[in-house]
Amino acid sequence: MAFDIREYTRNSQGVKWQDLPLDEFLDNPLPPETLRTLRYMCDVEYHTVCYLRDMLVTPSHKDPDVTAFMTMWNMEEFWHGEALADVLGIHGVSVDYDHLKAVRLKMGWRDKFDPIKQSMLANIVGVDFVAVHMIWGAANEWSAITAYNRLAELQDHPVLAELLKRIAKQEARHVAFYATQARERLERSKKAQKLARFALRKSWGPVGTGVMAESEVRHVLGHLMSGPDGRRAARIIDGNIQKMPGLAGLTIVEDALDARAIPA
């Protein structure tokens, strides 16, 4: 079924969490390892604007459906960060804009050079680069949904589970757009298939890689994706990617876990 971009943009709104009984966290607080994972997720959601920035210097910005979606997507991801920041705040973990600025400053020259590098590469490749952008986004959103659902299962906290369920529901709409666009564009172009396969195999990393410290990436992967259930979840993500035209056999998520020695 085709993704209805007009319906999506008309109905897009920030995730609702103010109605949840957040005071329950005072009597039933989250453990340190969960707070550490939530902090990672919160930071990544707030940094979505950087991905939007990078997209705007590529041929993707010329497609009206893509730009309409990305505008709403960026807004929804921002409110995911706000919701998670409220939960963290109740636990005494402050996430303010000075902190976010410091995270970006730590990226140093990469934060300044990456948009230039991506712009040059994308404009040399041309319109087929949009397919790479779309399948990359789909891989990230499949990963995000899995992460939120895994954390809800592992923690088994009713208020946290409801919040993560609401966020994951919005992420599911995001992946619907990315996956629909990716499939259509990959079906049309063998060149796009080869580019996407090469980019995912050589350059893809778990969401937050390059923004967050590698120690934090390892913590989150170990917390959410270790053991048989975590490995099974990783294979489902890889399976979704493998169903795309030209991408059979890719195991980028499992490869990322193996590279960091996350136990299966």
C-alpha atoms as an extended CHARMM CRD file, in Angstrom:
* protein
*
       264  EXT
         1         1  MET       CA              0.0000000000        0.0000000000        0.0000000000  PROA      1               0.0000000000
         2         2  ALA       CA              1.3720000000        3.4170000000       -0.9870000000  PROA      2               0.0000000000
         3         3  PHE       CA              2.3200000000        5.8260000000        1.7860000000  PROA      3               0.0000000000
         4         4  ASP       CA             -0.1140000000        8.7810000000        1.8540000000  PROA      4               0.0000000000
         5         5  ILE       CA              2.1510000000       11.7740000000        2.4260000000  PROA      5               0.0000000000
         6         6  ARG       CA             -0.7420000000       14.2540000000        2.5290000000  PROA      6               0.0000000000
         7         7  GLU       CA             -2.5250000000       12.2850000000        5.2200000000  PROA      7               0.0000000000
         8         8  TYR       CA              0.7030000000       12.0130000000        7.1880000000  PROA      8               0.0000000000
         9         9  THR       CA              1.5430000000       15.7190000000        7.0660000000  PROA      9               0.0000000000
        10        10  ARG       CA             -2.0290000000       16.7140000000        7.9730000000  PROA      10              0.0000000000
        11        11  ASN       CA             -2.0850000000       14.4590000000       11.0310000000  PROA      11              0.0000000000
        12        12  SER       CA              1.5160000000       14.6920000000       12.2180000000  PROA      12              0.0000000000
        13        13  GLN       CA              1.8680000000       15.8070000000       15.8270000000  PROA      13              0.0000000000
        14        14  GLY       CA              4.2250000000       15.4800000000       18.7500000000  PROA      14              0.0000000000
        15        15  VAL       CA              3.9880000000       12.3680000000       20.8940000000  PROA      15              0.0000000000
        16        16  LYS       CA              1.6870000000       12.7800000000       23.9010000000  PROA      16              0.0000000000
        17        17  TRP       CA              3.0580000000       11.9410000000       27.3340000000  PROA      17              0.0000000000
        18        18  GLN       CA              1.7440000000       14.6380000000       29.6930000000  PROA      18              0.0000000000
        19        19  ASP       CA             -1.2530000000       12.4430000000       30.5660000000  PROA      19              0.0000000000
        20        20  LEU       CA              0.9680000000        9.6350000000       31.8640000000  PROA      20              0.0000000000
        21        21  PRO       CA              1.4400000000        9.2750000000       35.6500000000  PROA      21              0.0000000000
        22        22  LEU       CA              5.1370000000       10.1450000000       35.6110000000  PROA      22              0.0000000000
        23        23  ASP       CA              5.1360000000       10.4830000000       39.4070000000  PROA      23              0.0000000000
        24        24  GLU       CA              5.1560000000        6.6820000000       39.5310000000  PROA      24              0.0000000000
        25        25  PHE       CA              8.8490000000        6.8800000000       38.6940000000  PROA      25              0.0000000000
        26        26  LEU       CA              9.3850000000        8.4410000000       42.1510000000  PROA      26              0.0000000000
        27        27  ASP       CA              8.1300000000        5.2830000000       43.8660000000  PROA      27              0.0000000000
        28        28  ASN       CA              9.3250000000        2.8790000000       41.2020000000  PROA      28              0.0000000000
        29        29  PRO       CA             12.4830000000        4.4310000000       39.6750000000  PROA      29              0.0000000000
        30        30  LEU       CA             14.3720000000        3.0140000000       36.7330000000  PROA      30              0.0000000000
        31        31  PRO       CA             17.7510000000        1.3170000000       37.3350000000  PROA      31              0.0000000000
        32        32  PRO       CA             21.0210000000        2.9810000000       36.2560000000  PROA      32              0.0000000000
        33        33  GLU       CA             21.5390000000        0.8090000000       33.1730000000  PROA      33              0.0000000000
        34        34  THR       CA             18.0900000000        1.7320000000       31.8520000000  PROA      34              0.0000000000
        35        35  LEU       CA             18.6300000000        5.4280000000       32.5440000000  PROA      35              0.0000000000
        36        36  ARG       CA             21.9220000000        5.2480000000       30.6680000000  PROA      36              0.0000000000
        37        37  THR       CA             20.1560000000        3.7100000000       27.6700000000  PROA      37              0.0000000000
        38        38  LEU       CA             17.3540000000        6.2830000000       27.8560000000  PROA      38              0.0000000000
        39        39  ARG       CA             19.9160000000        9.0860000000       27.9470000000  PROA      39              0.0000000000
        40        40  TYR       CA             21.4500000000        7.7130000000       24.7570000000  PROA      40              0.0000000000
        41        41  MET       CA             18.0450000000        7.4880000000       23.0790000000  PROA      41              0.0000000000
        42        42  CYS       CA             17.1690000000       11.0050000000       24.1850000000  PROA      42              0.0000000000
        43        43  ASP       CA             20.3940000000       12.4640000000       22.7860000000  PROA      43              0.0000000000
        44        44  VAL       CA             19.9370000000       10.6480000000       19.4770000000  PROA      44              0.0000000000
        45        45  GLU       CA             16.3640000000       11.9280000000       19.1080000000  PROA      45              0.0000000000
        46        46  TYR       CA             17.4840000000       15.4960000000       19.7340000000  PROA      46              0.0000000000
        47        47  HSD       CA             20.2310000000       15.1310000000       17.1200000000  PROA      47              0.0000000000
        48        48  THR       CA             17.7580000000       14.2630000000       14.3550000000  PROA      48              0.0000000000
        49        49  VAL       CA             18.1050000000       17.8430000000       13.1380000000  PROA      49              0.0000000000
        50        50  CYS       CA             21.6830000000       17.0050000000       12.1010000000  PROA      50              0.0000000000
        51        51  TYR       CA             20.4130000000       14.2490000000        9.8020000000  PROA      51              0.0000000000
        52        52  LEU       CA             17.8970000000       16.6850000000        8.3370000000  PROA      52              0.0000000000
        53        53  ARG       CA             20.7080000000       19.1830000000        7.7720000000  PROA      53              0.0000000000
        54        54  ASP       CA             22.7650000000       16.5740000000        5.9260000000  PROA      54              0.0000000000
        55        55  MET       CA             19.7810000000       15.5850000000        3.7660000000  PROA      55              0.0000000000
        56        56  LEU       CA             19.1800000000       19.1590000000        2.6420000000  PROA      56              0.0000000000
        57        57  VAL       CA             22.5230000000       19.2660000000        0.7970000000  PROA      57              0.0000000000
        58        58  THR       CA             21.7130000000       16.1460000000       -1.2730000000  PROA      58              0.0000000000
        59        59  PRO       CA             19.3500000000       15.5020000000       -4.2170000000  PROA      59              0.0000000000
        60        60  SER       CA             16.7720000000       14.2590000000       -1.6770000000  PROA      60              0.0000000000
        61        61  HSD       CA             15.7540000000       17.8430000000       -0.9400000000  PROA      61              0.0000000000
        62        62  LYS       CA             14.4460000000       18.2530000000       -4.5030000000  PROA      62              0.0000000000
        63        63  ASP       CA             11.7220000000       15.6510000000       -3.9670000000  PROA      63              0.0000000000
        64        64  PRO       CA              8.6130000000       17.3370000000       -2.4830000000  PROA      64              0.0000000000
        65        65  ASP       CA              7.3530000000       14.1570000000       -0.8030000000  PROA      65              0.0000000000
        66        66  VAL       CA             10.7270000000       13.5940000000        0.8450000000  PROA      66              0.0000000000
        67        67  THR       CA             11.0480000000       17.1610000000        2.1080000000  PROA      67              0.0000000000
        68        68  ALA       CA              7.4640000000       17.1920000000        3.3850000000  PROA      68              0.0000000000
        69        69  PHE       CA              8.0570000000       13.9600000000        5.2580000000  PROA      69              0.0000000000
        70        70  MET       CA             11.4260000000       15.0100000000        6.6460000000  PROA      70              0.0000000000
        71        71  THR       CA              9.9900000000       18.2550000000        8.0080000000  PROA      71              0.0000000000
        72        72  MET       CA              7.3280000000       16.4120000000       10.0070000000  PROA      72              0.0000000000
        73        73  TRP       CA              9.7320000000       13.5980000000       10.8970000000  PROA      73              0.0000000000
        74        74  ASN       CA             12.1850000000       16.0510000000       12.4200000000  PROA      74              0.0000000000
        75        75  MET       CA              9.4260000000       17.6180000000       14.5270000000  PROA      75              0.0000000000
        76        76  GLU       CA              8.1630000000       14.2670000000       15.7960000000  PROA      76              0.0000000000
        77        77  GLU       CA             11.6570000000       13.0840000000       16.6850000000  PROA      77              0.0000000000
        78        78  PHE       CA             12.2590000000       16.3100000000       18.6280000000  PROA      78              0.0000000000
        79        79  TRP       CA              9.2170000000       15.6160000000       20.8110000000  PROA      79              0.0000000000
        80        80  HSD       CA             10.4400000000       12.0660000000       21.3950000000  PROA      80              0.0000000000
        81        81  GLY       CA             13.5440000000       13.6730000000       22.8790000000  PROA      81              0.0000000000
        82        82  GLU       CA             11.4320000000       15.9960000000       25.0200000000  PROA      82              0.0000000000
        83        83  ALA       CA              9.3620000000       13.1020000000       26.3920000000  PROA      83              0.0000000000
        84        84  LEU       CA             12.4470000000       11.0430000000       27.2730000000  PROA      84              0.0000000000
        85        85  ALA       CA             14.0790000000       14.1190000000       28.8130000000  PROA      85              0.0000000000
        86        86  ASP       CA             11.1000000000       14.4810000000       31.1660000000  PROA      86              0.0000000000
        87        87  VAL       CA             11.5100000000       10.8880000000       32.3570000000  PROA      87              0.0000000000
        88        88  LEU       CA             15.2240000000       11.4310000000       32.8590000000  PROA      88              0.0000000000
        89        89  GLY       CA             14.5650000000       14.6950000000       34.6930000000  PROA      89              0.0000000000
        90        90  ILE       CA             12.3970000000       12.9400000000       37.2630000000  PROA      90              0.0000000000
        91        91  HSD       CA             15.4070000000       10.7400000000       37.9700000000  PROA      91              0.0000000000
        92        92  GLY       CA             17.6840000000       13.7350000000       38.4080000000  PROA      92              0.0000000000
        93        93  VAL       CA             19.3220000000       13.3900000000       34.9970000000  PROA      93              0.0000000000
        94        94  SER       CA             19.3650000000       16.7710000000       33.2990000000  PROA      94              0.0000000000
        95        95  VAL       CA             19.2980000000       17.0140000000       29.5000000000  PROA      95              0.0000000000
        96        96  ASP       CA             19.4600000000       20.6650000000       28.4980000000  PROA      96              0.0000000000
        97        97  TYR       CA             20.5370000000       22.5100000000       25.3840000000  PROA      97              0.0000000000
        98        98  ASP       CA             23.9950000000       23.2400000000       26.7990000000  PROA      98              0.0000000000
        99        99  HSD       CA             24.5230000000       19.4880000000       27.0320000000  PROA      99              0.0000000000
       100       100  LEU       CA             23.3440000000       18.9670000000       23.4520000000  PROA      100             0.0000000000
       101       101  LYS       CA             25.6410000000       21.7250000000       22.2450000000  PROA      101             0.0000000000
       102       102  ALA       CA             28.5590000000       20.0970000000       24.0710000000  PROA      102             0.0000000000
       103       103  VAL       CA             27.8330000000       16.7410000000       22.3950000000  PROA      103             0.0000000000
       104       104  ARG       CA             27.9450000000       18.3610000000       18.9740000000  PROA      104             0.0000000000
       105       105  LEU       CA             31.1310000000       20.2580000000       19.7850000000  PROA      105             0.0000000000
       106       106  LYS       CA             32.7900000000       16.9670000000       20.7530000000  PROA      106             0.0000000000
       107       107  MET       CA             32.2100000000       15.7610000000       17.1990000000  PROA      107             0.0000000000
       108       108  GLY       CA             34.7340000000       18.3900000000       16.1280000000  PROA      108             0.0000000000
       109       109  TRP       CA             35.7120000000       18.5800000000       12.4680000000  PROA      109             0.0000000000
       110       110  ARG       CA             33.4360000000       15.6570000000       11.5200000000  PROA      110             0.0000000000
       111       111  ASP       CA             30.3410000000       17.7130000000       12.2730000000  PROA      111             0.0000000000
       112       112  LYS       CA             31.5610000000       20.4310000000        9.9030000000  PROA      112             0.0000000000
       113       113  PHE       CA             32.9880000000       18.2020000000        7.1910000000  PROA      113             0.0000000000
       114       114  ASP       CA             30.2910000000       15.5000000000        6.9420000000  PROA      114             0.0000000000
       115       115  PRO       CA             27.6600000000       17.7170000000        5.2230000000  PROA      115             0.0000000000
       116       116  ILE       CA             30.2570000000       18.8560000000        2.6780000000  PROA      116             0.0000000000
       117       117  LYS       CA             31.4290000000       15.2990000000        2.0060000000  PROA      117             0.0000000000
       118       118  GLN       CA             27.8660000000       14.0180000000        1.6910000000  PROA      118             0.0000000000
       119       119  SER       CA             26.8760000000       16.8790000000       -0.5980000000  PROA      119             0.0000000000
       120       120  MET       CA             29.7780000000       16.2700000000       -2.9550000000  PROA      120             0.0000000000
       121       121  LEU       CA             29.2360000000       12.5050000000       -3.0830000000  PROA      121             0.0000000000
       122       122  ALA       CA             25.4610000000       12.7210000000       -3.4260000000  PROA      122             0.0000000000
       123       123  ASN       CA             25.5150000000       15.2870000000       -6.1920000000  PROA      123             0.0000000000
       124       124  ILE       CA             28.0890000000       13.2800000000       -8.1300000000  PROA      124             0.0000000000
       125       125  VAL       CA             25.9450000000       10.1470000000       -7.8230000000  PROA      125             0.0000000000
       126       126  GLY       CA             22.7370000000       12.0180000000       -8.6710000000  PROA      126             0.0000000000
       127       127  VAL       CA             19.1640000000       10.9350000000       -8.1080000000  PROA      127             0.0000000000
       128       128  ASP       CA             20.1170000000        7.3360000000       -7.2670000000  PROA      128             0.0000000000
       129       129  PHE       CA             21.5330000000        8.6520000000       -4.0140000000  PROA      129             0.0000000000
       130       130  VAL       CA             17.9640000000        9.2450000000       -2.8000000000  PROA      130             0.0000000000
       131       131  ALA       CA             17.4620000000        5.4620000000       -2.7130000000  PROA      131             0.0000000000
       132       132  VAL       CA             20.5090000000        5.1580000000       -0.4510000000  PROA      132             0.0000000000
       133       133  HSD       CA             19.1090000000        7.8560000000        1.8340000000  PROA      133             0.0000000000
       134       134  MET       CA             15.7410000000        6.0800000000        1.9910000000  PROA      134             0.0000000000
       135       135  ILE       CA             17.0500000000        2.5810000000        2.7790000000  PROA      135             0.0000000000
       136       136  TRP       CA             19.4820000000        4.0480000000        5.3090000000  PROA      136             0.0000000000
       137       137  GLY       CA             16.5630000000        5.7880000000        6.9950000000  PROA      137             0.0000000000
       138       138  ALA       CA             14.5240000000        2.5810000000        6.9340000000  PROA      138             0.0000000000
       139       139  ALA       CA             17.3620000000        0.6300000000        8.5730000000  PROA      139             0.0000000000
       140       140  ASN       CA             17.6380000000        3.2750000000       11.3010000000  PROA      140             0.0000000000
       141       141  GLU       CA             13.8970000000        3.3650000000       11.9480000000  PROA      141             0.0000000000
       142       142  TRP       CA             13.6160000000       -0.4310000000       12.0790000000  PROA      142             0.0000000000
       143       143  SER       CA             16.4450000000       -0.2920000000       14.6000000000  PROA      143             0.0000000000
       144       144  ALA       CA             14.7020000000        2.4280000000       16.6360000000  PROA      144             0.0000000000
       145       145  ILE       CA             11.4110000000        0.5160000000       16.8200000000  PROA      145             0.0000000000
       146       146  THR       CA             13.2900000000       -2.5920000000       17.9140000000  PROA      146             0.0000000000
       147       147  ALA       CA             15.2260000000       -0.6600000000       20.5590000000  PROA      147             0.0000000000
       148       148  TYR       CA             12.1190000000        0.9100000000       22.0830000000  PROA      148             0.0000000000
       149       149  ASN       CA             10.2290000000       -2.3710000000       22.1010000000  PROA      149             0.0000000000
       150       150  ARG       CA             13.1860000000       -4.2510000000       23.5830000000  PROA      150             0.0000000000
       151       151  LEU       CA             13.6010000000       -1.7080000000       26.3770000000  PROA      151             0.0000000000
       152       152  ALA       CA              9.8970000000       -1.8920000000       27.2120000000  PROA      152             0.0000000000
       153       153  GLU       CA             10.1090000000       -5.6960000000       27.4020000000  PROA      153             0.0000000000
       154       154  LEU       CA             13.2840000000       -5.7770000000       29.4700000000  PROA      154             0.0000000000
       155       155  GLN       CA             12.2960000000       -3.1160000000       31.9770000000  PROA      155             0.0000000000
       156       156  ASP       CA              8.6200000000       -4.0690000000       32.4140000000  PROA      156             0.0000000000
       157       157  HSD       CA              7.6660000000       -0.6850000000       33.9150000000  PROA      157             0.0000000000
       158       158  PRO       CA              4.0350000000        0.1800000000       33.0240000000  PROA      158             0.0000000000
       159       159  VAL       CA              4.5460000000        3.9320000000       32.5810000000  PROA      159             0.0000000000
       160       160  LEU       CA              7.8020000000        3.5670000000       30.6600000000  PROA      160             0.0000000000
       161       161  ALA       CA              6.2770000000        0.8190000000       28.5140000000  PROA      161             0.0000000000
       162       162  GLU       CA              3.3130000000        3.0120000000       27.5390000000  PROA      162             0.0000000000
       163       163  LEU       CA              5.5540000000        5.9450000000       26.6290000000  PROA      163             0.0000000000
       164       164  LEU       CA              7.8720000000        3.7520000000       24.5580000000  PROA      164             0.0000000000
       165       165  LYS       CA              4.8500000000        2.1650000000       22.8670000000  PROA      165             0.0000000000
       166       166  ARG       CA              3.6400000000        5.6030000000       21.7890000000  PROA      166             0.0000000000
       167       167  ILE       CA              7.0500000000        6.5720000000       20.4630000000  PROA      167             0.0000000000
       168       168  ALA       CA              7.4270000000        3.2580000000       18.6150000000  PROA      168             0.0000000000
       169       169  LYS       CA              4.0160000000        3.7950000000       16.9860000000  PROA      169             0.0000000000
       170       170  GLN       CA              5.2530000000        7.0280000000       15.4430000000  PROA      170             0.0000000000
       171       171  GLU       CA              8.5130000000        5.3730000000       14.4200000000  PROA      171             0.0000000000
       172       172  ALA       CA              6.4450000000        2.7420000000       12.5910000000  PROA      172             0.0000000000
       173       173  ARG       CA              4.9460000000        5.4810000000       10.4010000000  PROA      173             0.0000000000
       174       174  HSD       CA              8.4460000000        6.7490000000        9.7180000000  PROA      174             0.0000000000
       175       175  VAL       CA              9.6670000000        3.3570000000        8.6090000000  PROA      175             0.0000000000
       176       176  ALA       CA              6.5840000000        2.9670000000        6.3920000000  PROA      176             0.0000000000
       177       177  PHE       CA              7.6170000000        6.0500000000        4.4250000000  PROA      177             0.0000000000
       178       178  TYR       CA             11.2960000000        5.1790000000        4.2080000000  PROA      178             0.0000000000
       179       179  ALA       CA             10.6630000000        1.5630000000        3.2500000000  PROA      179             0.0000000000
       180       180  THR       CA              8.0630000000        2.4410000000        0.6160000000  PROA      180             0.0000000000
       181       181  GLN       CA             10.3750000000        5.0010000000       -0.9660000000  PROA      181             0.0000000000
       182       182  ALA       CA             13.3850000000        2.6860000000       -0.7640000000  PROA      182             0.0000000000
       183       183  ARG       CA             11.6130000000       -0.2290000000       -2.4060000000  PROA      183             0.0000000000
       184       184  GLU       CA             10.2500000000        1.8630000000       -5.2710000000  PROA      184             0.0000000000
       185       185  ARG       CA             13.5940000000        3.5320000000       -5.9740000000  PROA      185             0.0000000000
       186       186  LEU       CA             15.6550000000        0.3570000000       -5.6900000000  PROA      186             0.0000000000
       187       187  GLU       CA             13.2860000000       -1.5030000000       -8.0230000000  PROA      187             0.0000000000
       188       188  ARG       CA             13.8380000000        1.1500000000      -10.6870000000  PROA      188             0.0000000000
       189       189  SER       CA             17.6230000000        1.1900000000      -10.6630000000  PROA      189             0.0000000000
       190       190  LYS       CA             20.3260000000       -1.4620000000      -10.5510000000  PROA      190             0.0000000000
       191       191  LYS       CA             22.8160000000        1.3260000000       -9.9320000000  PROA      191             0.0000000000
       192       192  ALA       CA             20.8700000000        2.4050000000       -6.8520000000  PROA      192             0.0000000000
       193       193  GLN       CA             20.8940000000       -1.1920000000       -5.6120000000  PROA      193             0.0000000000
       194       194  LYS       CA             24.6660000000       -1.4110000000       -5.9400000000  PROA      194             0.0000000000
       195       195  LEU       CA             25.1880000000        1.9580000000       -4.2630000000  PROA      195             0.0000000000
       196       196  ALA       CA             22.8410000000        1.1010000000       -1.3930000000  PROA      196             0.0000000000
       197       197  ARG       CA             24.4320000000       -2.2880000000       -0.8450000000  PROA      197             0.0000000000
       198       198  PHE       CA             27.9230000000       -0.7710000000       -0.8130000000  PROA      198             0.0000000000
       199       199  ALA       CA             26.9250000000        2.0940000000        1.5220000000  PROA      199             0.0000000000
       200       200  LEU       CA             25.1640000000       -0.1470000000        4.0370000000  PROA      200             0.0000000000
       201       201  ARG       CA             27.9110000000       -2.7740000000        4.0510000000  PROA      201             0.0000000000
       202       202  LYS       CA             30.7850000000       -0.3120000000        4.3320000000  PROA      202             0.0000000000
       203       203  SER       CA             29.4250000000        2.6670000000        6.2430000000  PROA      203             0.0000000000
       204       204  TRP       CA             26.2720000000        1.8740000000        8.2280000000  PROA      204             0.0000000000
       205       205  GLY       CA             26.5070000000        1.7940000000       12.0010000000  PROA      205             0.0000000000
       206       206  PRO       CA             23.9660000000        1.5350000000       14.8320000000  PROA      206             0.0000000000
       207       207  VAL       CA             21.8910000000        4.6780000000       15.2990000000  PROA      207             0.0000000000
       208       208  GLY       CA             23.9650000000        7.1880000000       17.2490000000  PROA      208             0.0000000000
       209       209  THR       CA             27.3340000000        5.9450000000       16.0130000000  PROA      209             0.0000000000
       210       210  GLY       CA             29.5600000000        8.9300000000       15.3720000000  PROA      210             0.0000000000
       211       211  VAL       CA             27.4830000000       11.1650000000       17.6380000000  PROA      211             0.0000000000
       212       212  MET       CA             27.6970000000        9.2400000000       20.8830000000  PROA      212             0.0000000000
       213       213  ALA       CA             30.8370000000        7.8300000000       22.4520000000  PROA      213             0.0000000000
       214       214  GLU       CA             31.6310000000        4.2670000000       21.3850000000  PROA      214             0.0000000000
       215       215  SER       CA             31.3980000000        3.1780000000       25.0320000000  PROA      215             0.0000000000
       216       216  GLU       CA             27.7650000000        4.3040000000       25.0270000000  PROA      216             0.0000000000
       217       217  VAL       CA             27.0430000000        2.5300000000       21.7490000000  PROA      217             0.0000000000
       218       218  ARG       CA             28.4140000000       -0.6890000000       23.2650000000  PROA      218             0.0000000000
       219       219  HSD       CA             26.3550000000       -0.2260000000       26.4240000000  PROA      219             0.0000000000
       220       220  VAL       CA             23.0940000000        0.2180000000       24.5210000000  PROA      220             0.0000000000
       221       221  LEU       CA             23.7490000000       -2.7220000000       22.1970000000  PROA      221             0.0000000000
       222       222  GLY       CA             24.7310000000       -4.9090000000       25.1310000000  PROA      222             0.0000000000
       223       223  HSD       CA             21.7170000000       -3.8190000000       27.1610000000  PROA      223             0.0000000000
       224       224  LEU       CA             19.1310000000       -4.2680000000       24.4090000000  PROA      224             0.0000000000
       225       225  MET       CA             20.5380000000       -6.7480000000       21.9040000000  PROA      225             0.0000000000
       226       226  SER       CA             22.5350000000       -9.3470000000       23.8350000000  PROA      226             0.0000000000
       227       227  GLY       CA             21.3740000000      -12.9110000000       24.3420000000  PROA      227             0.0000000000
       228       228  PRO       CA             19.1210000000      -15.0400000000       22.1360000000  PROA      228             0.0000000000
       229       229  ASP       CA             16.1840000000      -12.5890000000       22.1750000000  PROA      229             0.0000000000
       230       230  GLY       CA             18.3770000000       -9.6490000000       21.2580000000  PROA      230             0.0000000000
       231       231  ARG       CA             20.0770000000      -11.5700000000       18.4780000000  PROA      231             0.0000000000
       232       232  ARG       CA             16.6830000000      -12.6940000000       17.1700000000  PROA      232             0.0000000000
       233       233  ALA       CA             15.5490000000       -9.0520000000       17.0770000000  PROA      233             0.0000000000
       234       234  ALA       CA             18.7040000000       -8.1080000000       15.1470000000  PROA      234             0.0000000000
       235       235  ARG       CA             18.0070000000      -10.8070000000       12.5770000000  PROA      235             0.0000000000
       236       236  ILE       CA             14.5020000000       -9.4700000000       12.0590000000  PROA      236             0.0000000000
       237       237  ILE       CA             15.9180000000       -6.0260000000       11.2210000000  PROA      237             0.0000000000
       238       238  ASP       CA             18.4200000000       -7.5860000000        8.8360000000  PROA      238             0.0000000000
       239       239  GLY       CA             15.6140000000       -9.6730000000        7.3430000000  PROA      239             0.0000000000
       240       240  ASN       CA             13.5980000000       -6.5470000000        6.5540000000  PROA      240             0.0000000000
       241       241  ILE       CA             16.6070000000       -5.0340000000        4.7820000000  PROA      241             0.0000000000
       242       242  GLN       CA             17.3090000000       -8.2610000000        2.8730000000  PROA      242             0.0000000000
       243       243  LYS       CA             13.8030000000       -8.1440000000        1.3590000000  PROA      243             0.0000000000
       244       244  MET       CA             14.6540000000       -4.9360000000       -0.4800000000  PROA      244             0.0000000000
       245       245  PRO       CA             15.6360000000       -5.2150000000       -4.1670000000  PROA      245             0.0000000000
       246       246  GLY       CA             19.3270000000       -5.9870000000       -4.5210000000  PROA      246             0.0000000000
       247       247  LEU       CA             20.0260000000       -6.2710000000       -0.7820000000  PROA      247             0.0000000000
       248       248  ALA       CA             19.6660000000      -10.0160000000       -0.1970000000  PROA      248             0.0000000000
       249       249  GLY       CA             22.1640000000      -11.4710000000        2.2420000000  PROA      249             0.0000000000
       250       250  LEU       CA             23.1240000000       -8.2590000000        4.0600000000  PROA      250             0.0000000000
       251       251  THR       CA             23.5780000000       -8.7090000000        7.8150000000  PROA      251             0.0000000000
       252       252  ILE       CA             24.5620000000       -5.2110000000        8.8980000000  PROA      252             0.0000000000
       253       253  VAL       CA             22.9530000000       -5.3160000000       12.3490000000  PROA      253             0.0000000000
       254       254  GLU       CA             24.3700000000       -8.7060000000       13.2910000000  PROA      254             0.0000000000
       255       255  ASP       CA             27.7160000000       -7.6050000000       11.9060000000  PROA      255             0.0000000000
       256       256  ALA       CA             27.6150000000       -4.5190000000       14.1620000000  PROA      256             0.0000000000
       257       257  LEU       CA             26.9230000000       -6.7360000000       17.1870000000  PROA      257             0.0000000000
       258       258  ASP       CA             29.7040000000       -9.1620000000       16.2890000000  PROA      258             0.0000000000
       259       259  ALA       CA             32.1650000000       -6.3310000000       15.7280000000  PROA      259             0.0000000000
       260       260  ARG       CA             31.5160000000       -5.1760000000       19.3100000000  PROA      260             0.0000000000
       261       261  ALA       CA             31.5210000000       -8.7230000000       20.7630000000  PROA      261             0.0000000000
       262       262  ILE       CA             27.9090000000       -8.4620000000       21.9510000000  PROA      262             0.0000000000
       263       263  PRO       CA             27.1350000000      -11.9900000000       23.2150000000  PROA      263             0.0000000000
       264       264  ALA       CA             24.4990000000      -13.9560000000       21.3400000000  PROA      264             0.0000000000
